[in-house]
Amino acid sequence: MTLMTADVSLPELDVVIPVAPKDAQGVRFCLDSVLRHCRNPIRAVHIVSRFPVRVPDERVRWLDESMVVPGIGDIETALRTAGSPHSNASWYFQQLLKLRCFDLLGADAPDHVLVVDADIAFVADVSFVEHEGGVWLPMGYPLRWTIGRLTAAPRQHSALSAAARLVPGWHPVDRFSGMQHHMVFDRKVLAELMRRVEDAHGMPFWRAFLTTIESSKWTGASEYVLYRHFACWLFPERVAMRHVSAAEVIQAAAPGGFALADVLGAPRTVDVQLVGCHRFLDYADRIATMDYISEDLRRELRPGMPLKLCLVQGELSIAHALDPLTLP
């Protein structure tokens, strides 16, 4: 692998990559892509997983998932208490891990942490924090997946409802979610988010987060939706927004199917900055409870089929992913 030479004039950052067992096969591609394409100097990459990940790079460190608080068992208990019918404690575990990244890394971590989901890979050079400390946030996928262009945020969206219950005054700033499998977290912004939540609810942040989710939905909250719109609302001077073009596959977490290597190697007709290959637990249940998929689009989808998504300058196209895989 040929590593890009980082721009040493840009601010340094740490990277956190949470790795679930279902995503283990793709973590090396993800890690290599971050080391190759991140233009900011990287102080350390922290891989958080149940199993050791050893890489011959002194910047790469393994963090034992069992040492993270709250753990999956704590979250499972809280979800059962709240009456959630879904087996999705791991979904909220990784969200809370990201939102508590500065607690995880400690006081010696830089003021900016890039969190990257293990099932994506960057395919173009990207800077995340600029010279004056301004952070680039992905606008992400539209808040509503539909046929045709949506010009406003939807009235019903589980992540919007959860965030508004969690943070007094929180509201979406535009029609884009911020969900795109990576985010740069700013220490000052996250500290203010935590303070407001704990003051409002009188309990630790993680408990308040789980108390306010849309428990009837499999994806009843989103850390990326919460953080991006909070930062743009209260800290516009510290953040800037951009579209990140992407080609991705979503499918069931089952034997076979597509791997991240397949998506990386598939022919593409448009230029993108990242690719992804996502294996969803409880795929059918999750798709069925995604209230951001419009009814007209849902009628076009065949239940259980893998889907390929292409996002270019904020415009989303969705089709069934077939073998051999080709991307838009």
C-alpha positions as CSV (number, residue, x, y, z in Angstrom):
1,M,0.0,0.0,0.0
2,T,1.3,3.4,-0.9
3,L,0.4,5.9,1.8
4,M,-0.4,9.5,1.0
5,T,1.8,12.1,2.5
6,A,-0.3,14.0,5.0
7,D,-0.4,17.8,4.9
8,V,1.4,18.6,8.2
9,S,0.0,22.1,8.2
10,L,-3.5,20.8,8.8
11,P,-4.6,20.0,12.4
12,E,-3.9,16.6,13.7
13,L,-6.7,14.2,14.6
14,D,-7.4,10.7,16.0
15,V,-9.4,8.1,14.3
16,V,-11.9,5.6,15.9
17,I,-13.1,2.6,13.9
18,P,-15.7,0.5,15.8
19,V,-15.7,-3.1,14.4
20,A,-18.7,-5.4,14.8
21,P,-18.0,-9.2,14.2
22,K,-20.1,-9.0,11.0
23,D,-17.8,-6.3,9.6
24,A,-14.5,-8.0,10.5
25,Q,-13.7,-9.0,6.9
26,G,-13.6,-5.4,5.7
27,V,-11.8,-3.7,8.5
28,R,-8.4,-3.9,6.8
29,F,-9.8,-2.2,3.6
30,C,-11.3,0.5,5.8
31,L,-8.1,1.1,7.8
32,D,-5.9,1.1,4.7
33,S,-8.2,3.7,3.1
34,V,-8.1,6.0,6.1
35,L,-4.3,5.8,6.3
36,R,-4.0,6.4,2.5
37,H,-6.5,9.1,1.9
38,C,-6.8,11.2,5.1
39,R,-5.0,14.5,4.4
40,N,-4.9,15.5,8.1
41,P,-2.0,14.0,10.1
42,I,-3.2,11.0,12.1
43,R,-1.9,10.8,15.7
44,A,-3.5,7.4,16.3
45,V,-6.1,5.0,14.9
46,H,-8.1,3.2,17.6
47,I,-9.8,0.0,16.5
48,V,-12.6,-1.0,18.9
49,S,-13.6,-4.6,18.7
50,R,-14.1,-7.9,20.6
51,F,-11.0,-9.4,19.0
52,P,-7.4,-8.1,18.8
53,V,-6.5,-6.4,15.5
54,R,-2.7,-6.2,15.0
55,V,-1.3,-4.0,12.3
56,P,2.4,-3.2,11.7
57,D,1.8,0.6,12.1
58,E,2.7,2.2,15.4
59,R,-0.3,4.5,15.1
60,V,-2.8,1.7,15.1
61,R,-4.1,0.7,18.5
62,W,-6.6,-2.0,19.6
63,L,-9.2,-1.2,22.2
64,D,-11.0,-4.1,23.8
65,E,-14.8,-3.6,23.3
66,S,-15.5,-5.2,26.7
67,M,-13.8,-2.3,28.4
68,V,-16.3,0.3,26.9
69,V,-18.9,1.7,29.2
70,P,-21.8,1.4,28.8
71,G,-21.4,-2.1,27.5
72,I,-23.8,-4.0,25.3
73,G,-25.3,-5.7,28.4
74,D,-26.1,-2.4,30.0
75,I,-27.7,-1.2,26.8
76,E,-29.7,-4.4,26.4
77,T,-31.1,-4.0,29.9
78,A,-32.1,-0.4,29.3
79,L,-33.8,-1.2,26.0
80,R,-35.8,-4.1,27.6
81,T,-36.9,-1.7,30.4
82,A,-38.0,0.8,27.7
83,G,-40.1,-2.0,26.1
84,S,-38.1,-2.2,22.8
85,P,-39.1,-5.3,20.8
86,H,-35.9,-5.3,18.8
87,S,-32.6,-7.1,19.3
88,N,-30.5,-4.1,18.5
89,A,-28.4,-3.3,21.5
90,S,-25.3,-3.5,19.3
91,W,-26.7,-0.7,17.1
92,Y,-27.0,1.6,20.0
93,F,-23.7,0.5,21.5
94,Q,-21.7,1.7,18.5
95,Q,-23.7,5.0,18.5
96,L,-22.9,5.7,22.1
97,L,-19.3,4.7,21.7
98,K,-18.9,7.4,19.0
99,L,-20.7,10.1,20.9
100,R,-18.5,9.3,23.9
101,C,-15.3,9.1,21.9
102,F,-13.5,11.7,24.0
103,D,-14.3,9.9,27.2
104,L,-13.0,6.7,25.6
105,L,-9.7,8.2,24.4
106,G,-9.0,10.5,27.4
107,A,-7.7,14.0,27.8
108,D,-4.6,13.5,25.7
109,A,-6.6,13.0,22.5
110,P,-6.7,15.8,20.0
111,D,-9.7,18.1,19.9
112,H,-11.0,16.4,16.8
113,V,-11.8,12.7,16.4
114,L,-12.7,11.2,13.0
115,V,-15.1,8.2,13.5
116,V,-15.3,5.8,10.6
117,D,-17.6,2.8,10.3
118,A,-15.6,-0.3,9.5
119,D,-17.7,-1.2,6.4
120,I,-16.7,1.8,4.3
121,A,-13.5,2.7,2.4
122,F,-12.4,6.1,1.1
123,V,-11.3,6.1,-2.5
124,A,-10.1,9.7,-2.8
125,D,-8.0,12.0,-0.7
126,V,-10.1,13.9,1.9
127,S,-9.3,16.6,4.5
128,F,-11.5,16.7,7.6
129,V,-10.3,19.7,9.6
130,E,-9.0,22.8,7.9
131,H,-6.1,25.1,8.9
132,E,-8.1,27.4,11.1
133,G,-9.8,24.4,12.9
134,G,-13.0,24.4,11.0
135,V,-14.5,20.9,10.6
136,W,-16.1,19.4,7.5
137,L,-19.3,17.6,8.2
138,P,-20.9,15.3,5.6
139,M,-24.4,16.4,4.6
140,G,-25.1,12.7,4.1
141,Y,-28.1,10.9,2.7
142,P,-31.4,12.8,2.3
143,L,-33.7,12.6,5.4
144,R,-36.3,11.0,3.1
145,W,-35.6,8.3,0.5
146,T,-38.1,8.7,-2.3
147,I,-38.6,8.6,-6.1
148,G,-37.9,12.1,-7.3
149,R,-36.4,15.0,-5.4
150,L,-37.5,16.0,-1.9
151,T,-37.0,19.6,-1.2
152,A,-37.8,19.7,2.6
153,A,-37.3,17.5,5.7
154,P,-40.0,14.9,6.2
155,R,-42.6,15.4,9.0
156,Q,-42.1,11.9,10.3
157,H,-38.6,10.6,10.9
158,S,-37.6,8.5,13.9
159,A,-34.1,10.0,14.3
160,L,-35.5,13.5,14.2
161,S,-38.1,12.7,16.8
162,A,-35.6,11.1,19.1
163,A,-33.1,14.0,18.8
164,A,-35.8,16.6,19.5
165,R,-36.8,14.7,22.7
166,L,-33.2,14.4,23.8
167,V,-32.1,18.0,23.3
168,P,-34.4,20.9,24.1
169,G,-34.7,23.1,21.1
170,W,-33.0,20.7,18.7
171,H,-34.2,20.9,15.1
172,P,-33.0,19.9,11.6
173,V,-31.2,22.6,9.7
174,D,-31.9,21.2,6.2
175,R,-33.3,18.1,4.4
176,F,-30.0,16.1,4.7
177,S,-29.4,13.6,7.5
178,G,-25.6,13.7,8.1
179,M,-25.7,9.9,8.0
180,Q,-22.8,8.7,5.8
181,H,-20.8,6.3,8.0
182,H,-18.2,8.8,9.1
183,M,-18.1,12.0,11.2
184,V,-15.6,14.4,12.7
185,F,-16.5,15.1,16.3
186,D,-15.3,18.3,17.9
187,R,-14.5,18.2,21.7
188,K,-16.2,21.5,22.4
189,V,-19.4,20.7,20.5
190,L,-19.8,17.2,22.0
191,A,-19.2,18.6,25.5
192,E,-22.0,21.1,25.0
193,L,-24.3,18.5,23.7
194,M,-23.6,16.3,26.7
195,R,-24.1,19.2,29.1
196,R,-27.5,20.2,27.6
197,V,-28.8,16.6,27.7
198,E,-27.7,15.9,31.2
199,D,-29.1,19.2,32.5
200,A,-32.4,18.6,30.8
201,H,-32.9,15.0,31.8
202,G,-31.1,14.8,35.2
203,M,-29.3,11.5,34.2
204,P,-26.1,10.4,32.4
205,F,-26.1,11.1,28.7
206,W,-26.2,7.5,27.6
207,R,-29.3,6.8,29.7
208,A,-31.1,9.9,28.4
209,F,-30.2,8.8,24.9
210,L,-31.7,5.4,25.3
211,T,-34.8,6.8,27.1
212,T,-35.6,9.1,24.2
213,I,-35.2,6.7,21.2
214,E,-38.1,5.7,19.0
215,S,-38.3,2.2,20.5
216,S,-40.8,0.9,18.1
217,K,-38.3,1.3,15.3
218,W,-35.2,-0.8,14.7
219,T,-33.3,2.4,13.9
220,G,-34.9,4.5,16.5
221,A,-32.2,7.2,16.7
222,S,-29.1,8.3,14.9
223,E,-25.9,9.7,16.4
224,Y,-25.0,11.3,13.0
225,V,-28.3,13.0,12.7
226,L,-28.2,14.2,16.3
227,Y,-24.6,15.6,16.1
228,R,-24.6,17.1,12.6
229,H,-27.7,19.2,13.1
230,F,-26.7,20.2,16.7
231,A,-23.3,21.4,15.5
232,C,-24.8,23.3,12.5
233,W,-27.4,24.9,14.8
234,L,-25.3,26.1,17.7
235,F,-21.7,26.1,16.3
236,P,-21.9,27.3,12.7
237,E,-18.6,29.1,13.1
238,R,-16.8,25.7,13.8
239,V,-18.3,23.6,11.1
240,A,-18.8,23.6,7.3
241,M,-21.1,21.3,5.3
242,R,-20.3,19.3,2.1
243,H,-21.6,16.6,0.0
244,V,-19.6,13.4,-0.2
245,S,-20.3,11.3,-3.2
246,A,-20.6,7.6,-2.5
247,A,-21.6,4.2,-3.9
248,E,-22.7,1.6,-1.4
249,V,-24.5,-1.7,-1.0
250,I,-26.9,-2.7,1.8
251,Q,-27.9,-6.3,2.4
252,A,-28.7,-8.9,5.1
253,A,-26.0,-10.0,7.6
254,A,-26.0,-13.5,6.2
255,P,-23.4,-15.9,4.7
256,G,-22.5,-15.0,1.2
257,G,-23.5,-11.8,-0.4
258,F,-21.2,-8.9,-1.3
259,A,-18.1,-7.9,0.5
260,L,-16.4,-4.5,0.8
261,A,-13.7,-5.8,-1.6
262,D,-16.5,-6.5,-4.2
263,V,-17.7,-3.0,-4.0
264,L,-14.2,-1.6,-4.2
265,G,-13.5,-3.6,-7.3
266,A,-16.9,-3.1,-9.0
267,P,-16.9,-0.9,-12.2
268,R,-18.1,2.7,-11.5
269,T,-19.4,5.2,-14.0
270,V,-19.3,8.2,-11.7
271,D,-16.5,9.6,-9.5
272,V,-17.1,9.0,-5.8
273,Q,-15.1,9.6,-2.6
274,L,-16.1,6.6,-0.6
275,V,-17.7,3.2,-1.1
276,G,-19.5,1.0,1.4
277,C,-20.8,-2.5,1.9
278,H,-23.2,-2.8,4.8
279,R,-24.5,-6.1,6.4
280,F,-27.7,-5.3,8.4
281,L,-28.8,-7.4,11.3
282,D,-32.5,-8.2,11.0
283,Y,-32.4,-6.8,7.5
284,A,-36.1,-7.3,6.6
285,D,-37.3,-5.9,10.0
286,R,-34.9,-3.0,9.7
287,I,-36.0,-2.0,6.2
288,A,-39.7,-2.4,7.2
289,T,-39.4,0.0,10.1
290,M,-37.3,2.6,8.3
291,D,-39.9,5.4,8.2
292,Y,-37.6,7.5,6.0
293,I,-38.3,5.2,3.0
294,S,-41.3,6.6,1.1
295,E,-44.2,4.4,0.2
296,D,-43.7,4.9,-3.5
297,L,-40.1,3.8,-3.2
298,R,-41.0,0.9,-0.9
299,R,-43.3,-0.5,-3.6
300,E,-40.4,-0.6,-6.0
301,L,-38.2,-2.7,-3.7
302,R,-38.3,-6.5,-3.5
303,P,-38.2,-7.6,0.1
304,G,-34.9,-9.1,1.3
305,M,-33.0,-8.1,-1.8
306,P,-29.6,-6.3,-1.6
307,L,-29.7,-2.7,-2.7
308,K,-27.1,-0.4,-4.2
309,L,-27.2,3.3,-3.4
310,C,-25.5,6.0,-5.3
311,L,-25.3,9.5,-3.8
312,V,-23.9,12.2,-6.0
313,Q,-24.1,15.9,-4.9
314,G,-27.0,15.1,-2.6
315,E,-29.1,13.2,-5.2
316,L,-29.8,9.6,-4.3
317,S,-30.6,6.7,-6.6
318,I,-31.5,3.2,-5.4
319,A,-31.6,-0.1,-7.3
320,H,-31.3,-3.8,-6.6
321,A,-27.8,-5.0,-6.3
322,L,-27.2,-8.0,-8.6
323,D,-24.2,-10.2,-9.3
324,P,-22.0,-9.4,-11.1
325,L,-22.0,-6.1,-9.3
326,T,-21.9,-2.8,-11.2
327,L,-22.2,0.6,-9.7
328,P,-23.6,3.8,-11.3
